[in-house]
Amino acid sequence: TLRRKVSTYGLQLREKQRMKHLYSILERQFRNYFRKAAAQEGPTGHNLLIMLESRLDNTLYRLGFASTRRAARQMVSHKHFLVNDRAVNIPSYQLKPGDTIRVREKSRKLEIIHNAMRRITDDNQMPWLELDKAKMTGVFLTRPQRDEIPEEVNEQLVVELYSK
């Protein structure tokens, strides 16, 4: 059984699907992110990744409050976190530099959060985030730069796919 060489379109589609699955986003929402990224100044692919990384659910995962992005998404839906001292239950909430995230008082004893926080080490902390483990708070310091984002994705393929 010989396999045909994957076409350029096939590669682009696979990369888009990988990004969608990585950030747990459906097609329409992903397309909307792409449109917003294309409307901004600078490289569209970088803008797209920065927007995805600025989501509340992703930031909680990056801070270490959740062991997976899906777990983070569910915890946001259940209002376990406060952003700037306000309950937010929208996983796609776009954080802005200076936003403070903290675990709600009621939720501080949750085992799922403590288990995730046990895995936090200095080398898995992101430079655009600041974590205070003792206070169970985090700060979204600045929008991440492309070279700071550890995901191995080729966002240029996604840009080419949507630019057709």
JORADA-V569282 format. One record per residue. N is the residue number from 1. RES is the residue in one letter. PSI is psi in radians with two decimals (none if undefined). Layout:
N RES PSI
N RES PSI
This chain:
1 T 1.81
2 L 2.39
3 R 2.42
4 R 2.65
5 K 2.36
6 V 2.29
7 S 2.91
8 T -0.78
9 Y -0.74
10 G -0.73
11 L -0.77
12 Q -0.78
13 L -0.75
14 R -0.71
15 E -0.69
16 K -0.78
17 Q -0.70
18 R -0.79
19 M -0.74
20 K -0.78
21 H -0.70
22 L -0.79
23 Y 0.09
24 S 0.98
25 I 2.46
26 L 2.92
27 E -0.88
28 R -0.77
29 Q -0.68
30 F -0.75
31 R -0.69
32 N -0.72
33 Y -0.73
34 F -0.77
35 R -0.78
36 K -0.70
37 A -0.67
38 A -0.53
39 A -0.34
40 Q 2.83
41 E 2.65
42 G 3.10
43 P 2.22
44 T -0.77
45 G -0.75
46 H -0.78
47 N -0.72
48 L -0.86
49 L -0.71
50 I -0.70
51 M -0.72
52 L -0.68
53 E -0.37
54 S -0.01
55 R 2.58
56 L -0.81
57 D -0.72
58 N -0.70
59 T -0.68
60 L -0.69
61 Y -0.79
62 R -0.65
63 L -0.47
64 G 0.18
65 F -0.27
66 A 2.55
67 S -0.37
68 T 2.85
69 R -0.61
70 R -0.69
71 A -0.72
72 A -0.75
73 R -0.78
74 Q -0.70
75 M -0.62
76 V -0.78
77 S -0.55
78 H 0.18
79 K 0.76
80 H -0.13
81 F 2.64
82 L 2.39
83 V 2.10
84 N 0.75
85 D 0.38
86 R 2.38
87 A 2.29
88 V 2.25
89 N 0.49
90 I 1.85
91 P -0.52
92 S 0.09
93 Y 2.19
94 Q 2.05
95 L 2.59
96 K 2.67
97 P 2.30
98 G -0.22
99 D 2.40
100 T 2.31
101 I 2.33
102 R 2.72
103 V 2.33
104 R 2.57
105 E -0.83
106 K -0.50
107 S -0.07
108 R -0.42
109 K -0.02
110 L 2.23
111 E -0.64
112 I -0.64
113 I -0.77
114 H -0.70
115 N -0.76
116 A -0.74
117 M -0.41
118 R -0.43
119 R -0.11
120 I 2.26
121 T 2.91
122 D -0.58
123 D -0.12
124 N 0.34
125 Q 2.46
126 M 2.47
127 P -0.35
128 W 0.03
129 L 2.63
130 E 2.27
131 L 2.37
132 D 1.69
133 K -0.73
134 A -0.74
135 K -0.11
136 M 0.83
137 T 2.77
138 G 2.71
139 V 2.32
140 F 1.64
141 L -0.86
142 T 2.84
143 R 2.40
144 P 2.68
145 Q 2.71
146 R -0.73
147 D -0.18
148 E -0.32
149 I 2.08
150 P -0.16
151 E 2.32
152 E 1.35
153 V 2.59
154 N 1.52
155 E -0.35
156 Q -0.60
157 L -0.66
158 V -0.72
159 V -0.78
160 E -0.69
161 L -0.85
162 Y -0.29
163 S -0.01
164 K none
